[in-house]
Amino acid sequence: LDCIDSITPKLNLIIAAKRKRVKIISSMGAGGKMEASKVKVADITNTVNCFLAKTIRRRLKEVKIDKLKVVFSSEIQDDSSLKMTDGSNYKKSFYGTNSYMPGLFGLYAAETVIRYLLKK
């Protein structure tokens, strides 16, 4: 289960898992989202309205990885939740996150893993 928020460490984990043929499910951006009903599990090529998924998808394509199971929300981010930073730690901005959304993403990821294990 990948729940890393930073792009480079997230990519490093995904690439390493894919190269070693380790199953992985990756949580995409929960920031700026509110609607629980918009959370889905899909291949990264089928994600919409998620800036993190778009960035990860593009960077994975550069290293010839085109399949990745992800948890994402199809809801459009609320612009008022975008916060700018001073640029330290290589982060220029972030979306504020509702308390329940990261947990919901985690539950979807856990369900996917459990269903996979039950099929084995």
N, C-alpha and C positions, 0 to 999 in steps of 0.2 A: 504494500500500500504506500503510495507516494502522496504526501500532503505538504510538500515543500512549497513555500510561497515565492522564493527567489528563483529567477529564471536559470542562471548558470548551474547552480547545484541541482535543480530539478532536471535539467537536460543531462547533466553528467550521470545521474542515477538512472534515468530512462535509457540512455545510450548503453550504459554498462549492462543493465538488465537485458536489453534486447540482444546485445552481442553474445551474452552468455545463455541466451534462450530461457531466461527466468520470466515467468508470468508476472505482469505488473498492471496495476490499475492506478491511474493518476488523477488526482483531484485538481480541477482547474479553478478559476477565479470565483470566489463567493462574495467578494467585495461589491458593494453597491446593489446587491440583490435583496429582494424581500419576499418574493412569491415562491413558497415551498412547492407549489404544483408545477413549476417550470423546471425543477431539477430532474435531470435525466442521466442515464448511462448510455454511452454510444461510442463508436469509433471517433477518433479526433477529426477525421475527414468530414464528419456529419455535424460538427458543432457550429452554432450560430450565436451571435451577440456576446461573445466572450473574448476579450482582448488577450487574456493570457493564453487561451487555447490557440488563437490565431498566431501569436508569436511562437509558441512551442511547435505548432504544426509547420510553420515556415522553416524554423531552425532544424527540425527533424528531417525535413525534405532535403536540406543541404547535405545531410549525412546518409541519405538513401533509406530512411525509416519512414514508412508510410502508414503503418497500422499501430494504433495504441488505443486501448480501452480507457475512457475517461469518464469522470463525473463532472457535469457542467450544468449551468442554468441557461436556458434560452431567453431569459428575461433581459431586456435592455437595461444597462446600468443607469442608475439615477445620477445625473450630472452633479447634483448638489452634494453627493457623497464623495466626490473627488477632492482630495486634499493634497496640496503641494508641500514639498519639504525643502530643506536648505541644500539638498543634493548630496549630503553626507551619506556614506555607506552605499554609494552608487545608486541611490534611489531618489528620483526626482518627484514622484508622486505616488499616491496609493488611494484606493477606494476604502472608505469606512465600511465596516462589516457588522451586520446585525448579529446579535449573540447566538441565535439559533442556526444560522446558515452553515457555518463550518461543521457543526455537529451533524446536521442533516446530510451534508456531502459525505461525511464519514460513515454515516449509517448506510447510505446507498453503496458506498465502496465495500463496506463489510458484508452487506447482503449479497453483492456480486461474488465476493470471494467464497462465502458460505455455499451459495448455489453451485459454484464451480466444484468445490470440494465434495458436495453431496452427489454430484454426477459421477465422480471418479470411482 
